[in-house]
């Protein structure tokens, strides 16, 4: 079993929107732990805010379940590039919002 960090965690603040890279400990979005089973195969998903945080975890889960993703985000280009890498590139398409 993997050992995860345990609370209490040091207080942290970031300007909005926040960055996953600046978080300590780094959040587990399921990058290594989540294994899909094809439950969303042939489904299309529009995911708003899938660049980091809970949205990144959802993007990983949906992609590993077989969904085609369109991820919208604000100005977190580095975060969304990492999300795209984690979902395996493929059909995942980031779309920057204004």
N, C-alpha and C positions, 0 to 999 in steps of 0.2 A: 504494500500500500504506500502511496505517495504521502509524504509529510507536507502539510500545508501550514503557512504562517497562522498563528493564533492571535486573536485580539487580547488585549487592547492594542490598537495601532496608534502611532504618532499622528497628531493632528496635522492635516495638510490642507492647503488652499491653493487654488489656481484661478487665473482669470477665465471667464467663460468665452469660448468653449475650452474645456480642459483637455489635457493630453495624457494618453495612456503612458507614454514614455516617462513622464514626470512622476508617476505614482510609485510609492514604496510602501509595502511590497507591490511588485507588479501584479496586476489582477490575472486570474486564470480564466481565460475565455473559452476553454475547452480545446485549445490548440493541439494538445497531445492526448487529452483524456477522452474526448468525445468521439465515438465511432457511430456512424450513421447506419441505417438499415434500409434505405430506399423508400421510406414512407411518403416522400414528396416528389417522387419521380414523375416527370411530365407536368409538373406544376410550375407556374410562373409567380414570382414574388417581387413586389415593390417594397423595399425596406427603407424607411425614412430614418436617417441617423445611424446607419450601420457602420460607421467608420471606427467607432471606439466604444468602450464600456459595454453596457448590456446589448446595444445594437450590434457590436462586433461578435459577441457570443451568439446572438440569434443568427447572424449571417453565416457563421461557421456551422452551426447546427443545421440550418436549412440547406446549405450547400452540401453538407455531408449526408443529408437525407435525400439528395438528388434534385432539389429545386434549381431552376434557372433564376438568377438574382439580378435585380437592378437596384443598386444601393445609392440613395441620394444622401447628400451631406452638404455642410456649409463650406468652410474654408480649411478643413483639416486634411490637406493633400497628403501629408506624410502618413497620417493615421489610416486613411483610406487605402493608400498603397500597401500598407502592411496587412490590412484586412483582405485585400485582393490576393496578396501572396498566400495568406493563410487558408483561403477558400480554394486555392489551387488555380487561380486565374480563370481559365476556362470561360464558361458563360457569364461569370460575374462581371457586371459592367458598372463602374462608378459613374454617377451623374452629379456634378457639382450644382448646388442650388445657389441662388443669389442672395 
